[in-house]
Amino acid sequence: MRLTILGGGGFRVPLVYRALLDDPAGSVSEVVLHDTDARRVGVIAEVLTRLAHGHRAPVPVRVAHGLDEALTGADFVFSAIRVGGTAGRIRDERIPLAEGVLGQETVGAGGVLYGLRTIPVAVDIAERVARLAPNAWVINFTNPAGMVTEAMSQVLGDRVIGICDSPVGLVRRAARAAGADPSAFASGRIGYDYVGLNHLGWLRSLTLDGTELLPRLLADDTALGSFEEGRLFGAEWLRTLGALPNEYLHYYYFRRETLDSVRDTPETRGEFLDQQQGGFFERAAAGGGPEAAYALWERTRLEREETYMAHSREASGGWQRDSHDLEGGGYDRVALALMHAIVGDSGTRLILNVRNGTTVPQLAPDAIVETVCEVTARGARPLPCAPLREDQLGLMLQVKAVERAAVEAALFKDRGAALRALALHPLVDSPAVAARILQRAAKEA
């Protein structure tokens, strides 16, 4: 089975390859990397060479010279591209901040700008997959994952599935805080109800062998203070919500505090990653071989994880991530579990980004939602869920309207739809501000 990774020069590609090397099923027979940056993909290929050392039969890796070559014959396509690079991300963050609203890669005006730039490229990829590898499954991790998956699904239907590591990371951390043995998750004894959009969802039920754990967890200040989301949102607010929110909802619930934190720091997250990863690729490309490239990659990766969502942590009192927080869900493990479930026709339950169907009746059937799915050889089917509370549904409806307007704007070059996407976002407080953001983004593109 051939796995093609688009964005093969991405910093986190070695995580995917490491998961494949540790996979006892050994279902992937070849990994094909494609990237528009030859230097980056060359460096990552060296890191993968080092990871393969010591394995009796490591998965072969090949760098494709063109996109069509990479896609032809693929069984799975993992899309993790960054259109515009980190320079584009910096613009996405800085332009909104100059107008006094949050600038973030996937949330708010920054997420809309990133989507407008990325969707046309993602749809072109979808069309090439449909032509060159019509039986392939596309696993999309490209951000903003919800709207990008929605745009690609207009070409590929249910054969594109979006993934994110935030929801499963939340479930794992919450289960551990509630006292469940970590092995219970792997054995399938942990049950959960999670629903929302990408980077906007809620864990509303958590069970162990059918026994509900969430009310007791929400009532325990010490347990809530033992994991990342508990510290981010605070015990009082979590009990008020009666659910555990995805970490990215901190930008919505604590908008003022997070914006103040971002304004008070000398660099945005994009600027930090531009310097950090730019330095990594420059030093690794200078020579030293696979061993040196791998050691440098590991040091850089740890620093990246330790500084994740630093502005939100600063806004919620300032604290460092611990080892459990750093474990997360691992998008590499989510991707591998998804591939196994499709190939093995296993009926595995995973939290994925898929077409809604009737899961949330108030949304269109083709709208992409993030929820618990059952995965078989036919793909991922969203499972029924309990009705959403009015506050949850209201936020989902508004942000989904933003996502769909952004897809329309990107596909049809419709400025009105782009303005609507920006102005209707809950984190943008004025159509005039939205218009200025759009004008400046067009000027700086």
Helices and strands as residue ranges (DSSP letters): E 2-6, H 13-21, E 30-34, H 38-52, E 61-63, H 67-71, E 76-79, H 85-98, H 108-132, E 137-140, H 145-156, G 157-159, E 160-162, H 166-177, H 183-186, E 190-197, E 200-208, E 211-212, H 214-218, H 221-224, H 228-233, H 235-241, E 244-245, G 247-249, H 250-253, H 255-263, H 269-285, H 289-306, H 310-315, H 323-327, H 331-344, E 348-355, E 368-376, E 379-382, H 390-412, H 415-423, H 431-444
